[in-house]
Amino acid sequence: MSAARAAIVTGASSGIGLAIAKVLGEEGYALTVAARRAEKLEAAAQGLIADGYEVHSLAANVSDEDEIKRVVEAHRERYGRLDVLVNNAGVGVGAPVAEIETKRLDMQLGINLRSIVLFYRESMTMLRAAAAEHKNVLVINTSSISGKHGEAWLSVYSAAKHGVVGWTEAMNKELGKEGIKSTALCPAFVDTPMTDFVKGQVPAEEMIRPEDIAESVRFLLRVSPACVVPEMMFVRPGEAL
């Protein structure tokens, strides 16, 4: 099946990823959506399909290199092109430094940073082909405000998300002239299941909305090939930077 424009979105079963998938669908992109939990992802995909969007869903654990290859290959076989890649899958596990568990350390680095590197590598042929066509390929990498300022207790998460910002900067220097643009999204607390741990201190209704982040992607889709937005920060009113 060929499409005029196509996108991959990881971590798409809820929160920011699902909100971005909806925006991409509204903008006419055929979608491959991926997430770890099959039932939750399928429910999200059916909602997107009900809204009239072209969607293929794949349950995948992006900490596994072979799973990443499977997602990209399935997308290639179905759509034949890739214009937008959204590396949104993420996980955060807090712990004081003396109590960091190696398994959880490796999981956070694998999902939050290593998977992004591998998705770029596996997608380069399609990304370069689309860039040669229209010079306006977009790769979205979900970082965090913790990727700009280190956070106690969330130290491993902060380190991985700092890595996402650095990787995004490097990719713009390496690929920008080809027409492949990378943007790191750096939000503070967003009202998603991932922030349930802090909702006793910050009420959900006072958090940034997933749709706020997704609307920034709509803006990025409209930016001309002459403009790159390397990163975007999202904070609550009055929040210190």
C-alpha positions in Angstrom: 0.0 0.0 0.0 1.5 3.3 -1.0 0.8 6.6 0.8 1.4 10.3 -0.1 2.9 10.8 3.4 3.6 8.2 6.2 4.8 8.3 9.8 5.9 5.9 12.5 5.0 6.8 16.1 6.4 4.8 19.1 4.8 4.8 22.5 1.5 5.5 20.7 -1.0 3.7 23.0 -1.7 6.7 25.2 -0.5 10.2 26.3 1.8 12.2 24.1 2.3 9.5 21.5 -1.4 9.0 20.9 -2.0 12.7 20.8 0.8 13.1 18.2 -0.6 10.2 16.2 -4.0 12.0 16.1 -2.4 15.2 14.8 -0.5 13.3 12.1 -3.7 11.5 11.1 -5.5 14.8 10.8 -2.7 16.1 8.7 -3.1 13.2 6.2 -0.3 10.9 7.3 -0.7 7.1 7.1 0.5 5.7 10.4 2.4 2.9 11.9 1.8 3.0 15.6 3.9 0.9 18.1 3.8 0.3 21.8 4.6 -2.4 24.2 1.2 -3.4 25.5 -0.8 -5.1 22.7 -4.3 -4.6 24.1 -3.8 -1.0 25.0 -2.3 -0.3 21.6 -5.0 -2.0 19.7 -7.7 0.0 21.5 -5.8 3.2 20.6 -5.4 2.1 17.0 -9.1 1.3 16.7 -9.9 4.8 17.9 -7.7 6.3 15.3 -9.2 4.1 12.6 -12.7 5.1 13.7 -11.6 8.7 13.2 -10.9 7.8 9.6 -7.1 7.5 9.6 -5.0 4.9 7.9 -3.3 3.0 10.7 -1.2 -0.1 11.2 -0.4 -1.2 14.7 2.4 -3.3 16.0 3.0 -4.3 19.6 6.8 -4.0 20.1 9.3 -3.7 22.9 11.7 -1.0 21.6 14.4 -2.1 24.1 14.9 -5.0 21.7 16.9 -4.3 18.5 15.1 -7.0 16.5 11.7 -5.5 17.5 12.8 -2.2 16.2 13.8 -3.7 12.9 10.5 -5.5 12.7 8.5 -2.2 13.2 10.5 -0.4 10.5 10.3 -3.3 8.0 6.6 -3.7 8.5 6.2 0.0 7.9 8.3 -0.2 4.7 6.3 -3.1 3.4 3.0 -1.5 4.1 3.6 2.1 3.0 6.9 2.2 1.2 8.0 5.6 2.6 8.7 7.5 5.8 8.3 11.2 6.1 8.0 11.6 9.9 9.5 9.5 12.6 8.3 10.0 16.2 10.6 8.4 18.8 8.3 8.8 21.8 8.5 5.6 23.7 9.9 6.2 27.2 10.1 4.9 30.7 11.1 6.6 34.0 12.0 4.8 37.2 13.1 6.9 40.2 15.6 5.8 42.8 18.3 7.4 45.0 21.8 6.7 43.5 22.8 4.2 46.2 19.7 2.1 45.3 19.8 2.1 41.5 19.1 -1.4 40.2 21.1 -2.4 37.1 18.1 -3.9 35.4 16.2 -0.7 35.7 19.2 1.4 34.7 19.6 -0.7 31.5 15.9 -0.6 30.8 15.8 3.3 30.9 18.9 3.7 28.8 17.7 1.1 26.3 14.2 2.5 25.8 14.8 6.2 26.3 18.1 6.6 24.3 19.4 3.4 22.6 16.1 2.8 20.8 16.2 6.3 19.2 19.6 5.6 17.8 18.5 2.3 16.4 15.3 3.7 14.9 17.3 6.4 13.0 19.7 3.8 11.7 17.1 1.4 10.5 15.0 4.2 9.0 17.7 6.1 7.2 17.0 4.6 3.7 13.4 5.7 3.8 14.1 9.0 5.5 16.7 9.9 2.9 14.4 9.0 0.0 11.7 11.3 1.4 14.2 14.1 2.0 15.5 13.8 -1.5 11.9 14.3 -2.6 10.7 17.2 -0.5 13.6 18.3 1.8 11.3 18.4 4.8 11.6 15.1 6.7 10.9 15.4 10.4 12.1 13.3 13.3 10.6 14.0 16.7 12.5 12.8 19.8 10.6 13.0 23.0 13.0 14.2 25.7 11.9 16.0 28.9 12.5 19.1 31.0 14.8 16.6 32.8 16.8 16.5 29.7 17.7 20.1 30.2 18.1 20.1 34.0 19.2 17.1 36.0 16.7 15.9 38.6 17.5 14.2 41.9 16.0 10.7 42.2 15.3 10.7 38.5 19.0 10.7 37.8 19.1 7.9 35.2 16.0 9.2 33.4 17.6 12.7 33.4 20.9 11.3 32.0 19.0 9.4 29.2 16.9 12.4 28.3 20.0 14.7 28.2 21.3 12.1 25.8 18.3 12.6 23.6 18.9 16.3 23.4 22.5 15.8 22.5 21.7 13.1 20.0 19.1 15.4 18.4 21.7 18.2 18.1 24.2 15.8 16.5 21.6 14.5 14.0 20.8 18.1 12.9 24.5 18.7 12.2 24.9 15.4 10.4 21.6 15.2 8.4 20.2 18.7 8.3 21.7 19.6 4.9 20.0 16.5 3.4 16.6 17.8 4.5 16.2 15.6 7.6 15.2 17.8 10.5 15.3 16.6 14.1 13.5 18.2 17.1 13.7 17.3 20.8 10.5 17.9 22.7 11.3 18.8 26.4 8.1 18.9 28.5 7.7 19.3 32.2 4.9 17.2 33.8 2.3 16.2 31.3 -1.0 14.6 32.3 -0.3 11.0 31.3 -0.1 7.7 33.1 3.7 8.2 33.3 3.2 11.1 35.8 0.7 9.4 38.1 3.5 9.1 40.7 3.6 12.9 41.2 -0.2 13.7 41.0 -0.3 13.9 44.8 1.9 17.0 44.6 0.8 18.4 41.2 -2.9 18.0 40.4 -3.6 16.5 36.9 -5.7 19.5 35.9 -2.6 21.7 36.4 -0.4 19.7 34.2 0.5 20.3 30.6 -1.9 18.5 28.2 -0.8 15.8 25.8 -2.6 17.8 23.1 -0.3 20.8 23.9 2.7 18.8 22.9 0.9 17.3 19.9 0.0 20.8 18.6 3.7 21.6 18.5 4.2 18.8 16.0 1.5 20.3 13.8 3.5 23.5 13.8 6.7 21.6 12.9 5.0 20.0 10.0 4.2 23.5 8.6 7.7 24.9 9.0 9.5 25.5 5.7 12.5 23.4 4.6 14.6 26.5 5.4 13.9 26.3 9.1 14.9 23.8 11.8 13.6 23.9 15.4 16.2 21.9 17.3 14.3 21.7 20.6 11.1 22.9 22.3 10.5 23.3 26.0 7.1 23.1 27.6 6.6 24.3 31.2 3.7 25.3 33.5 3.0 28.9 34.1 5.4 30.3 36.7 7.6 27.2 36.6 11.3 28.0 36.9 13.5 27.1 33.9 
